[in-house]
Protein backbone atom coordinates (compact mmCIF):
# COMPACT_ATOMS: atom_id res chain seq x y z
CA UNK A 1 0.00 0.00 0.00
CA UNK A 2 1.30 3.46 -0.90
CA UNK A 3 0.27 6.56 1.01
CA UNK A 4 0.53 10.04 -0.49
CA UNK A 5 1.07 12.90 1.97
CA UNK A 6 1.01 16.59 1.07
CA UNK A 7 2.54 19.30 3.21
CA UNK A 8 1.46 22.86 2.61
CA UNK A 9 3.76 25.76 3.25
CA UNK A 10 3.47 26.95 6.85
CA UNK A 11 1.87 23.76 8.20
CA UNK A 12 3.62 21.39 10.58
CA UNK A 13 1.98 18.08 9.71
CA UNK A 14 1.40 16.65 6.24
CA UNK A 15 -2.11 15.65 5.18
CA UNK A 16 -2.92 12.19 3.82
CA UNK A 17 -4.50 12.70 0.38
CA UNK A 18 -4.68 9.12 -0.88
CA UNK A 19 -3.91 5.45 -0.42
CA UNK A 20 -3.05 3.37 -3.47
CA UNK A 21 -2.10 -0.21 -4.17
CA UNK A 22 -0.25 0.81 -7.35
CA UNK A 23 2.86 3.00 -7.10
CA UNK A 24 2.27 4.55 -10.52
CA UNK A 25 -1.14 5.85 -9.44
CA UNK A 26 0.35 7.37 -6.28
CA UNK A 27 3.14 9.10 -8.22
CA UNK A 28 0.67 10.38 -10.79
CA UNK A 29 -1.54 11.96 -8.12
CA UNK A 30 1.41 13.51 -6.28
CA UNK A 31 2.86 15.03 -9.43
CA UNK A 32 -0.54 16.39 -10.52
CA UNK A 33 -0.95 18.08 -7.14
CA UNK A 34 2.57 19.51 -7.37
CA UNK A 35 1.93 20.99 -10.83
CA UNK A 36 -1.29 22.64 -9.60
CA UNK A 37 0.42 24.22 -6.57
CA UNK A 38 4.20 24.38 -6.59
CA UNK A 39 4.37 25.62 -2.98
CA UNK A 40 3.43 22.18 -1.60
CA UNK A 41 5.71 19.22 -1.07
CA UNK A 42 4.71 15.57 -1.19
CA UNK A 43 5.93 12.31 0.24
CA UNK A 44 5.01 8.83 -0.93
CA UNK A 45 5.42 6.11 1.70
CA UNK A 46 5.08 2.36 1.35
CA UNK A 47 3.53 0.49 4.27
CA UNK A 48 5.12 -2.85 5.03
CA UNK A 49 2.21 -4.45 6.87
CA UNK A 50 4.24 -4.63 10.08
CA UNK A 51 3.85 -2.51 13.21
CA UNK A 52 6.26 -1.09 15.77
CA UNK A 53 5.94 -1.54 19.54
CA UNK A 54 3.56 1.45 19.73
CA UNK A 55 1.16 -0.03 17.18
CA UNK A 56 2.15 2.41 14.43
CA UNK A 57 2.60 0.96 10.94
CA UNK A 58 6.18 0.68 9.67
CA UNK A 59 6.71 2.63 6.47
CA UNK A 60 9.52 3.48 4.09
CA UNK A 61 9.73 6.65 2.00
CA UNK A 62 9.59 5.91 -1.72
CA UNK A 63 9.65 9.40 -3.22
CA UNK A 64 9.64 13.06 -2.18
CA UNK A 65 8.96 16.07 -4.28
Secondary structure, 3 states (H helix, E strand, C coil): CEEEEEECCCCCCCEEEEEECCHHHHHHHHHHHHHHCCCCEEEEEEEEEEECCCCCEEEEEEEEC
